Amino acid sequence: ERADEAADIVVMNVHWGNEYSFTPTDRQRYLAEQMTEWGVDIVIGHHPHVLQPVETRETSDGRTALIAYSLGNFASAQSDAYCLIGGVLDYTVTRESEDGEAALSSYSLTPIVTHYDSGYANNRIYLLDDYTEDLAASHGVRSRYSSFSLDYIDSLLQEVVGQEALDGGEVH
């Protein structure tokens, strides 16, 4: 609440949630609601090693708050395919006039893929837009997950994050 009084925008990074679960816990949802009611504008969650939903919620004072329950791993050498897909949260904050309130005006999630060769060698990160089917076919994780492909990644993103967060857009 003090941060809300002192800052134009309050961003909270939270270490929470159950590892390897694509679904936020009831506790995460409760805490996100509480934090946004206390004045947090953007909640960015970490810990589960996998992506979780990105959503907005209207607060009782009329603000639109952004909640990214988990951005997954940014870089890892984990052996499960679903741990190799993460996201970079992009958001824009605008102020209507010099003396006006700052507010979240748009957001999107940019998917990333951690790629490594056989034996976890040559670990690197790609934006999904730059990732190819040939890269997916050569990923070291295919020794355990032969179905790892762009279709697998797209399907997981649609199921967990949803098209709205991937497309981004205006917040009203």
ABEGO torsion letter per residue (X at the ends): XAAAAABABBBBBBBBEBBGBABBBAAAAAAAAAAAAAGBABBBBBGAGBBBBBBBBBBAAGBBBBBBABAEBABBABABAAAABBBBBBBBBBBABAABBBBBABBBBBBBBBBBBBGGBGBBBBBAAABBAAAAAABAAAAABAABBAAAAAAAAAAAAEAAAAAEEBBX
